[in-house]
Each structure stands twice: as C-alpha cells, then as structure tokens.
Amino acid sequence: MNTINDVNRLLDDVLSLSGRTAGFSRETPLLGAIPELDSMAVVSLITTMEERFGITVDDDDVDGATFASVGSLVDFVERKLGR
C-alpha cells in the first residue's frame, strides 16, 4: 500500500477535487489552503478514512495539525495502521 497515493485518492474523492490531487506532495497544505476542506469535509474525511483504511479515529486523535498538510494526514493514517 502506498499511503500517500491512497490519501490523495481519498482527498480527491471526498472533496470532489477532479484529479487535482495528482500534483499533491507531502508538503501540500490542506487546512486553509483548499476551500473545499471545511469542517463538514473534515467529518466526511474521517468517516471515509475509517471505512477505507479499517481504522478507528477517536475524537482525541484529531486536531488541526492532523489536516495541516498531505504529509501530516499520511503520517496520521500510518500511525493508526501501526506503521
């Protein structure tokens, strides 16, 4: 599994970015940089991450830093997967 590709695909699907994530790297900022990423989208992303990656995300697990960049989101998913 290539986590960055999977996370980018997740972002593209949930936020309806029409393939824009193809150019995303670990350094790509998310919160505050992508208008589609609002509070409701964060909830949808968390729900979809749980379904796609088979993880459980507790309220205490998530803060703004989790969604700061593609890299921080990838790191979060990998921690939850035990990598």
TORKOL-672969 format. One record per residue (C-alpha): residue in three letters; y, x, z. Coordinates in steps of 0.001 Angstrom, whole numbers, plus 500000, padded with zeros to 6 digits. Each point is the difference from the previous one (the first is absolute). Layout:
# residues N
ALAYXZ
...
# end
This chain:
# residues 83
MET500000500000500000
ASN503444501292499049
THR502155498451502694
ILE503367500596498339
ASN498832498254496822
ASP498553497144502028
VAL503209499612502030
ASN502136500105496843
ARG497799497343498402
LEU500336497903503174
LEU503795500358499953
ASP500098499116496312
ASP497852496895500500
VAL501581498648503186
LEU503612500736499038
SER499541499036496315
LEU501489503300498841
SER498558499744496465
GLY498614503530499913
ARG503029501747501524
THR497725501677502545
ALA498543502178497236
GLY502901502368500648
PHE499761499867503803
SER499146503151501947
ARG499516500617503731
GLU503764500597500250
THR501009496679498444
PRO502046498049502577
LEU499002496411500675
LEU501935498147502723
GLY503611499660498963
ALA499310501437496541
ILE497890497247498441
PRO501710496591500153
GLU496660498214499700
LEU498883501502503328
ASP501461497541502492
SER498572498778503301
MET497773497393498356
ALA498672502597497568
VAL499117502282502921
VAL497868497206501472
SER498303499481496630
LEU499394503740499655
ILE498394500190503438
THR497744497027499287
THR498979501395496626
MET499374503496501463
GLU497667498448502549
GLU498090498185497255
ARG499834502812497437
PHE499354502913502336
GLY497954498140502618
ILE502330501068502804
THR501582498176502911
VAL503720500433500534
ASP501248499149503480
ASP503653499169500656
ASP500363503221501991
ASP498762502030497001
VAL502965499211497778
ASP503631501032500123
GLY502687500771497447
ALA498757503574499602
THR496691498686498645
PHE501808498595496952
ALA502591502765499622
SER498319501554496964
VAL496846499848497929
GLY498759503048501900
SER500515498437503432
LEU498123496886498857
VAL497165502110498548
ASP499793501967503268
PHE499845496745501965
VAL497149498629497866
GLU498091503274500253
ARG500380500042503803
LYS498688496442500180
LEU497057501008497783
GLY499269502938502305
ARG500841502751497526
# end
